[in-house]
């Protein structure tokens, strides 16, 4: 829905849409509004990246064109294990730069480096849902990871930064740990996310070990409900679809990552046909290699049209909803995020409609999915405050971040 109207932003929310006479304002309030000319601009809700690992910008183009197990266990994990926590701060901030500049205002992050991921979210003034991932056999016998998550939550939780419970995967976390993580999440009243059914190896191992699909295993544990999002879900079995629908679970599809790692194509059309809530995530930079949600939306639509040999699959409107409205629903914030309405949070992006690849403006929604590349984003507002204006980051010094990332690269990746 595109219209030519005036938006009034007050504090951190959309205060009014349309013309407004002075009778609608407090005394002298009309004089306190800054007027912003958005001619030839599209003002739309910020995009929501539902799955990623922001510290992984350190690994951009570092371990490409490798089989999944070699990529993860031989290249990525050894560096992760050696990385000092404080050195994760600058790669996190680099990811925030990229996300802001390509129109993402909210991101979900599974990380390993408390509290520096929380510090980066706080310093960038982005809206974020974070969790230190948990792995192992028991959440409480070795509580270090849980305590790191709770400590980070206590230090950085705010209106903008929220925390989740994120067991890493069924191949790194035991059923017992996932059960305990679920109980802890219920106690805290927080959302949950896990990697699931990403590869054939993971699914085959699940049948061999538990005689169940990964989805069936999590359902038996009690992990699946409306507060749960599952990253990937590339390799689903027939019974999995019904379980996901019945439990009101959200799926986060990561099309670029799944393609690049050779894991295939998630059955998105069937998920949508079954009524499953589907959202979009970029995954980490080491397997994508960007955090650009415009790129992700375009790839998602085009790839699934080709895979299904059906031009009607994943049209532009549906894909845009997945990056906004569907994601807001997954976060339990239907009336606050992913939408422009009075009372919604002022998380807005300003897009140049006279960019040559966007012009003429025959169908703006189509142009967002099929034509945009992220460079058209000129300004970004989060929680009623500009974090980028006229292509300039306002909340931190970009040059300091680039210098910091270079120092970390030279410390860990340069031989």
Residue pairs with C-beta under 8 A, 6 or more apart in sequence:
2 42
2 364
2 365
5 17
5 18
6 17
6 18
6 19
6 20
7 14
7 16
7 17
7 43
7 340
7 348
8 14
8 15
8 16
8 17
8 20
8 33
9 15
9 346
9 348
9 381
9 384
10 384
11 384
12 159
12 345
12 346
12 383
12 384
12 385
13 343
13 344
13 345
13 346
13 384
14 340
14 341
14 342
14 343
14 344
14 345
14 346
15 342
16 24
16 342
17 340
17 341
17 342
22 30
38 350
40 352
40 353
40 354
41 350
41 351
41 352
41 353
41 378
42 350
42 351
42 353
42 364
42 368
43 340
43 348
43 349
43 350
43 351
44 340
44 348
44 349
44 351
44 368
45 105
45 324
45 337
45 338
45 339
45 340
45 344
45 347
45 348
45 349
46 103
46 104
46 105
46 106
46 347
46 348
46 349
46 380
46 381
46 382
47 102
47 103
47 104
47 105
47 106
47 293
47 294
47 323
47 324
47 349
48 104
48 105
48 106
48 107
48 279
48 323
48 324
48 327
48 328
48 331
48 337
48 338
49 99
49 104
49 106
49 107
49 108
49 280
49 281
49 282
49 291
49 293
50 108
50 229
50 231
50 250
50 252
50 279
50 280
50 281
50 327
50 330
51 108
51 110
51 193
51 229
51 231
51 252
51 254
51 281
51 282
51 283
52 95
52 107
52 108
52 109
52 110
52 281
52 282
52 283
52 284
52 291
53 109
53 110
53 111
53 283
53 284
53 285
53 286
54 91
54 92
54 95
54 96
54 107
54 109
54 111
54 117
54 120
54 284
54 291
55 83
55 88
55 91
55 92
55 95
55 111
55 112
55 113
55 117
56 76
56 91
56 95
56 284
56 285
56 286
56 287
57 91
57 92
57 94
57 95
57 98
57 285
57 291
57 405
58 79
58 83
58 88
58 91
58 405
58 408
58 409
58 412
58 413
59 76
59 79
59 284
59 285
59 286
60 285
60 286
60 289
61 289
62 75
62 286
62 413
63 71
63 75
63 76
63 286
64 260
64 289
66 74
66 75
67 262
68 199
68 201
68 261
68 262
68 263
69 201
71 261
71 286
71 287
76 286
79 412
79 413
80 112
82 412
83 113
83 412
85 113
85 114
85 116
86 116
87 408
87 411
87 412
88 111
88 112
88 113
88 116
88 117
89 113
89 116
89 119
89 120
89 404
90 401
90 404
90 405
90 407
90 408
91 405
91 408
92 111
92 113
92 116
92 117
92 119
92 120
92 121
93 120
93 123
93 124
93 396
93 401
93 404
94 401
94 402
94 405
95 120
95 285
95 291
96 120
96 121
96 124
96 126
97 393
97 398
97 401
98 290
98 291
98 292
99 107
99 126
99 291
99 293
100 124
100 126
100 380
100 387
100 388
100 393
101 374
101 377
101 380
101 388
101 391
101 393
102 290
102 291
102 292
102 293
102 294
102 295
102 374
102 375
102 377
103 293
103 294
103 349
103 351
103 374
103 377
103 380
104 126
104 291
104 293
105 126
105 127
105 347
105 348
105 349
105 380
105 381
105 382
106 126
106 127
106 128
106 129
106 327
106 331
106 337
106 347
107 126
107 127
107 128
107 129
107 291
108 128
108 129
108 130
108 164
108 193
108 229
108 252
108 281
109 117
109 121
109 128
109 129
109 130
109 131
110 131
110 133
110 166
110 168
110 193
111 117
111 130
111 131
111 132
111 133
112 132
112 133
113 132
114 132
114 148
114 149
114 151
114 152
115 148
115 151
115 152
115 155
115 156
117 130
117 132
117 152
118 130
118 152
118 153
118 155
118 156
118 161
119 156
121 128
121 130
121 156
121 160
121 161
122 156
122 158
122 160
122 161
123 395
123 396
124 387
124 395
124 396
125 160
125 382
125 383
125 385
125 387
125 395
126 160
126 382
126 387
127 160
127 161
127 337
127 347
127 382
127 383
128 160
128 161
128 162
129 162
129 163
129 164
129 191
129 331
130 152
130 156
130 161
130 162
130 163
130 164
131 149
131 163
131 164
131 165
131 166
131 193
132 145
132 148
132 149
132 152
132 166
133 145
133 166
133 167
133 168
134 145
134 146
134 149
134 165
134 166
134 167
134 168
134 173
134 177
134 181
135 145
135 167
135 168
135 172
135 173
135 177
136 142
136 145
136 172
136 173
136 174
136 177
137 174
137 176
137 177
138 174
138 176
138 177
138 180
139 146
139 177
139 180
139 181
139 184
140 146
140 180
146 184
149 163
149 165
152 163
153 163
157 163
159 383
160 382
160 383
162 190
162 191
163 190
164 185
164 190
164 191
164 192
164 193
165 181
165 182
165 184
165 185
165 188
165 190
165 191
165 192
165 193
166 192
166 193
166 194
167 173
167 177
167 178
167 181
167 192
167 194
168 194
168 195
169 194
169 195
169 196
169 198
169 202
170 178
170 194
170 196
170 202
170 206
170 214
170 217
170 218
171 202
171 205
173 181
173 194
175 210
175 217
175 221
178 194
178 218
178 221
178 223
179 221
179 222
179 223
181 192
181 223
182 192
182 221
182 222
182 223
185 191
185 192
185 227
190 227
191 227
191 228
191 229
191 331
191 332
192 223
192 227
192 228
192 229
193 228
193 229
193 230
193 231
193 252
194 218
194 223
194 228
194 230
194 231
195 230
195 231
195 232
196 214
196 215
196 218
196 230
196 231
196 232
196 233
197 203
197 213
197 214
197 215
197 230
197 232
197 233
197 234
197 235
197 236
197 240
198 231
198 232
198 234
198 235
198 258
198 263
199 234
199 235
199 263
200 235
200 263
202 214
202 235
203 213
203 214
203 235
203 237
206 212
206 213
206 214
206 217
207 213
210 217
212 220
213 236
213 237
213 239
213 240
215 224
215 230
215 233
215 236
215 237
215 239
215 240
215 243
215 244
216 239
216 240
216 243
218 224
219 243
219 247
224 243
224 244
224 247
224 249
225 247
225 248
225 249
226 247
226 248
226 249
227 332
228 247
228 249
228 250
229 249
229 250
229 251
229 252
229 279
229 330
230 244
230 249
230 250
230 251
230 252
231 252
231 254
231 281
231 283
232 252
232 253
232 254
232 257
232 258
232 263
232 266
233 240
233 244
233 251
233 252
233 253
233 266
233 271
234 258
234 263
234 264
234 265
234 266
235 263
235 264
236 244
236 266
236 267
236 271
241 270
241 271
241 274
241 276
242 274
243 249
244 251
244 271
244 274
244 276
245 274
245 275
245 276
248 277
249 276
249 277
250 276
250 277
250 278
250 279
250 326
250 329
250 330
251 266
251 271
251 276
251 277
251 278
251 279
252 278
252 279
252 280
252 281
253 266
253 268
253 278
253 279
253 280
253 281
253 300
253 322
254 280
254 281
254 282
254 283
254 288
254 296
255 265
255 266
255 280
255 296
255 299
255 300
255 303
255 304
256 282
256 283
256 287
256 288
256 290
256 295
256 296
256 299
257 263
257 282
257 283
257 284
257 287
257 288
258 264
258 265
258 266
259 265
259 299
259 303
260 287
260 288
260 289
261 287
265 303
265 304
265 307
268 278
268 300
268 304
268 313
268 314
269 304
269 308
269 310
269 313
269 314
271 278
272 278
272 314
272 318
277 326
277 329
277 330
278 322
278 326
279 322
279 323
279 326
279 327
279 330
280 293
280 296
280 297
280 300
280 319
280 322
280 323
280 327
281 296
282 288
282 290
282 291
282 292
282 293
282 296
285 291
292 373
292 374
293 323
293 374
294 368
294 369
294 372
294 373
294 374
295 373
295 374
296 323
297 319
297 320
297 322
297 323
297 368
297 369
298 369
298 370
298 372
300 314
300 319
300 322
301 313
301 314
301 315
301 316
301 319
301 369
301 370
302 370
304 313
304 314
305 311
305 313
305 314
316 363
316 365
316 366
316 368
316 369
316 370
317 365
319 369
320 365
320 368
320 369
324 337
324 338
324 339
325 334
325 338
325 339
326 338
327 337
327 338
328 334
328 336
328 337
328 338
328 339
329 338
331 337
333 345
335 341
335 343
335 344
336 343
336 344
336 345
337 344
337 345
337 347
340 348
345 383
345 384
346 381
346 382
346 383
346 384
347 381
347 382
347 383
348 380
348 381
349 377
349 379
349 380
349 381
350 377
350 378
350 379
350 380
350 381
351 358
351 368
351 372
351 376
351 377
351 378
352 358
352 376
352 377
352 378
353 359
353 361
353 364
353 376
355 375
355 376
357 367
357 371
357 372
357 373
357 376
358 367
358 371
358 372
358 376
361 367
377 388
378 390
378 391
379 386
379 388
379 389
379 390
379 391
380 386
380 387
380 388
381 387
386 394
387 393
387 394
387 395
388 394
